[in-house]
Amino acid sequence: MTGSGPTAWHVLRGSVRGLNKKFNQDSLYTASVADGAALVLSVADGHGSAAHFRSNMGSRWAVREFADCVTPFARTVVDRQEDPTTWLALFAAARALAGPICHRWRERALLYEAGHPANGAAAGERNPTRADLIPYGTTLLGLVVTQQLLFCWQVGDGDITTSADAGAPPRRPLATAEEEYGDDTDSLCEPEPWVKMRVHCQPMAPLGPRPLLIANTDGLSKSFEDERGYLKFATDVHSALERQGIDKVRLLLEGWLTRAAGKSGDDTTLVGVYAGE
């Protein structure tokens, strides 16, 4: 993507099934918006336990409903980002999207549940507004990226990481004091997930001219012994991009994710955007 400045944006994306998993219950989405002036990226991790036996569907709906909800917002950001006096209003609008994002997913799940009840009841026998959406449980992480501004949303576990350059420590702007693991994570299938949705907004300028932004499911971070190991991975990816370029890293990414999935045993999915030549 090329925006108003000289920076070229390059997208990374990959998803690998976890060791001994029958199928991958993660989902991802990447798209350019407004003739390439903005990017929309998202990942979702279907919970996959016996109680969440339709979570592959839930994760797929999560990334698509997120994209449909934030794409008009991304166009608005492109139109207004050159005027810093509008940024506070844009940040407030981003936070206000937590409810619509979650409601869109819920409406999609309720519509499917009404016609295909997870408990085996005949279609129409249950009140669709009170349907149990636990079978569809999933996390959601999403970004809108433009030349001037960055917006992030997250429900549940996984990581959004920003790196200003290959030598600077990466940051996890939406990290919680207590990390979430397994089925205990926050989920879109909960009654009011928008209350637990974390939102981060910031100018891009502090990230410098060649930043790397990553969103990944927790299959990646769980493959490391601790947060330091995960953050070193982000640093190593940034260094590889600087040394070897985007085409080489795209070729290597599946192997890195495969090794991570082998260690964590979980589906492992990553989307990212890098500012390079």
C-alpha positions in Angstrom: 0.0 0.0 0.0 1.3 3.5 -0.8 -0.2 6.4 1.0 0.5 10.2 1.1 4.1 9.7 2.1 7.0 7.8 0.5 6.4 4.6 2.7 5.5 1.4 1.0 3.4 -1.0 3.0 3.7 -4.8 2.7 1.4 -7.4 4.1 2.4 -10.7 5.8 -0.2 -13.4 6.4 -0.1 -17.1 7.3 -2.1 -19.7 9.2 -1.0 -23.2 10.3 -3.1 -26.0 11.8 -2.0 -27.1 15.3 -0.3 -30.4 15.9 -2.9 -33.3 16.1 -5.7 -30.9 15.3 -8.3 -32.2 12.8 -8.7 -28.8 11.2 -7.6 -25.2 11.7 -10.1 -23.1 13.7 -8.3 -19.8 13.2 -9.2 -17.3 10.6 -7.6 -14.2 9.1 -8.5 -11.3 6.9 -6.4 -8.6 5.1 -7.6 -6.0 2.6 -6.6 -2.6 1.3 -9.2 0.2 1.6 -9.6 3.6 -0.2 -7.4 2.7 -3.2 -4.7 1.4 -0.9 -4.6 4.4 1.5 -5.6 2.2 4.5 -5.3 -1.5 5.5 -7.7 -3.6 7.5 -6.3 -6.7 9.1 -7.8 -9.2 11.6 -7.3 -12.7 13.1 -9.6 -14.8 15.2 -9.0 -17.9 17.2 -12.0 -20.3 17.5 -11.8 -21.9 21.0 -12.0 -25.4 19.7 -13.0 -27.3 22.8 -16.0 -29.7 23.0 -18.3 -26.9 24.1 -17.2 -24.7 21.2 -17.7 -27.2 18.4 -18.7 -24.6 15.9 -15.9 -22.1 16.7 -14.3 -22.5 13.3 -17.5 -20.8 11.9 -17.4 -18.2 14.7 -13.8 -17.2 13.9 -14.6 -16.9 10.2 -17.6 -14.7 10.9 -15.5 -12.6 13.4 -12.9 -11.5 10.8 -15.4 -10.8 8.1 -17.9 -8.9 10.4 -15.0 -6.9 11.8 -13.9 -6.0 8.3 -17.4 -5.0 7.2 -17.8 -2.9 10.3 -14.5 -1.0 10.3 -14.0 -0.5 6.5 -16.3 2.6 6.4 -14.4 3.9 9.4 -11.1 3.3 7.6 -12.3 5.4 4.7 -13.2 8.2 7.1 -9.8 8.1 8.7 -8.2 8.5 5.2 -10.3 11.5 4.5 -9.6 13.2 7.8 -6.1 12.0 8.9 -4.2 15.0 7.5 -6.0 17.3 10.0 -4.7 16.5 13.5 -7.6 18.4 15.1 -9.8 15.5 14.0 -7.7 12.8 15.6 -9.4 12.9 19.1 -12.8 12.5 17.4 -11.4 9.6 15.3 -10.1 7.9 18.5 -13.5 8.3 20.1 -15.2 6.8 17.0 -12.8 3.9 17.1 -13.7 3.1 20.7 -17.4 3.4 19.9 -17.0 0.7 17.3 -16.6 -2.0 20.0 -20.3 -2.4 20.3 -21.1 -2.5 16.6 -18.3 -5.0 15.9 -19.6 -7.4 18.6 -23.2 -6.9 17.6 -22.5 -7.7 14.0 -20.9 -11.0 15.0 -23.7 -11.8 17.3 -26.4 -11.1 14.7 -24.5 -13.4 12.2 -24.3 -16.2 14.7 -27.9 -15.8 15.8 -29.1 -16.0 12.2 -27.2 -19.2 11.6 -28.3 -20.7 15.0 -32.0 -19.9 14.2 -31.8 -22.1 11.1 -29.3 -24.7 12.4 -29.7 -25.0 16.2 -26.5 -26.4 17.8 -28.5 -28.5 20.2 -30.3 -30.4 17.5 -33.7 -28.8 18.0 -35.8 -28.2 14.9 -35.3 -24.8 13.3 -37.6 -22.2 14.8 -38.2 -24.1 18.0 -36.0 -21.7 20.1 -36.1 -18.0 20.7 -33.3 -16.8 18.5 -32.6 -13.8 20.7 -31.8 -16.1 23.6 -29.8 -18.7 21.7 -26.7 -20.1 23.4 -23.8 -18.9 21.3 -21.1 -20.8 23.2 -20.6 -23.3 20.4 -19.4 -20.4 18.2 -16.9 -19.0 20.7 -13.9 -17.1 19.3 -11.5 -14.3 20.0 -11.0 -11.4 17.7 -8.0 -9.1 17.0 -8.1 -6.3 14.4 -6.2 -3.3 13.0 -6.8 -0.3 10.8 -3.6 1.1 9.5 -3.0 4.4 7.6 0.0 6.6 7.0 -0.9 8.8 10.0 -2.9 6.6 12.4 -3.1 3.2 13.9 -6.3 1.6 15.5 -6.4 -1.8 17.3 -9.3 -3.8 18.8 -9.1 -7.0 20.8 -11.4 -9.5 22.6 -9.7 -12.5 24.2 -6.2 -13.8 24.0 -3.6 -13.3 21.3 -1.2 -10.5 20.6 -1.0 -7.2 18.8 2.6 -6.0 18.6 4.2 -2.8 17.3 7.9 -2.5 16.5 9.4 0.9 15.6 12.6 -0.6 14.0 14.5 -3.8 14.2 16.7 -2.6 17.1 13.9 -1.2 19.3 12.0 -3.3 21.8 8.5 -4.3 20.5 5.4 -3.2 22.4 2.1 -5.0 23.0 -0.2 -2.0 23.5 -3.3 -4.1 24.4 -1.5 -6.6 26.7 -3.3 -7.3 30.0 -1.8 -7.6 33.5 -2.8 -11.2 33.6 -2.5 -13.1 30.3 -5.4 -15.3 29.2 -5.0 -18.9 28.3 -7.2 -21.7 26.9 -10.9 -21.7 27.4 -10.8 -19.1 30.1 -10.2 -16.3 27.6 -12.7 -13.6 26.9 -14.9 -14.4 23.9 -17.4 -13.0 21.4 -19.8 -15.6 22.6 -20.2 -14.0 26.0 -23.3 -12.0 26.8 -21.7 -8.5 26.5 -18.3 -8.9 24.8 -18.0 -5.2 23.9 -17.5 -4.5 27.6 -14.3 -6.5 27.4 -13.1 -5.3 24.1 -9.8 -3.5 24.4 -9.1 -0.6 22.0 -5.8 1.2 21.2 -5.4 4.3 19.1 -2.2 6.2 18.3 -0.4 8.3 15.7 2.0 6.4 13.5 4.8 8.9 13.7 6.3 7.5 17.0 6.8 4.2 15.2 9.3 5.7 12.8 9.6 5.3 9.1 9.9 1.5 8.9 7.6 -0.1 11.5 6.3 -3.6 11.8 2.8 -4.3 13.1 1.7 -7.9 13.9 -1.5 -9.5 15.1 -1.4 -13.2 16.0 -3.4 -15.9 17.7 -2.0 -17.3 20.9 -0.8 -20.4 19.2 2.3 -18.3 18.4 3.0 -16.7 21.8 2.3 -20.0 23.7 5.1 -21.7 21.7 7.6 -19.6 23.7 8.6 -20.0 27.4 7.7 -16.5 28.3 6.9 -13.1 26.9 10.6 -12.3 26.2 10.8 -15.2 23.8 7.7 -14.0 21.9 9.0 -10.4 21.7 12.3 -11.7 20.5 10.4 -13.5 17.7 8.9 -10.1 16.7 12.3 -8.5 16.7 13.8 -11.3 14.7 11.0 -11.0 12.1 11.7 -7.3 11.8 15.4 -7.9 11.5 14.8 -10.5 8.8 12.6 -8.0 6.9 15.4 -5.4 7.1 18.1 -7.8 6.0 16.4 -10.1 3.6 13.3 -8.2 2.3 9.6 -8.9 2.2 9.7 -11.6 -0.5 12.1 -13.8 1.5 10.3 -13.4 4.8 7.0 -14.4 3.1 8.6 -17.6 2.0 10.0 -18.3 5.5 6.8 -17.4 7.4 5.0 -20.7 7.0 8.0 -22.6 8.4 8.2 -20.3 11.4 4.5 -20.7 12.1 4.7 -24.5 11.6 7.4 -24.7 14.2 5.4 -22.6 16.6 2.3 -24.7 16.1 4.3 -27.8 16.7 5.5 -26.5 20.0 2.2 -25.0 21.3 0.0 -27.7 19.8 -2.4 -24.9 18.8 -3.5 -23.4 15.5 -1.1 -20.5 14.8 -2.1 -17.5 12.7 -0.4 -14.2 12.0 -1.1 -11.1 9.9 1.2 -8.2 9.8 2.2 -5.0 7.9 5.7 -3.8 7.3 6.8 -0.4 6.0 9.7 -1.0 3.7 11.1 -0.3 0.2 
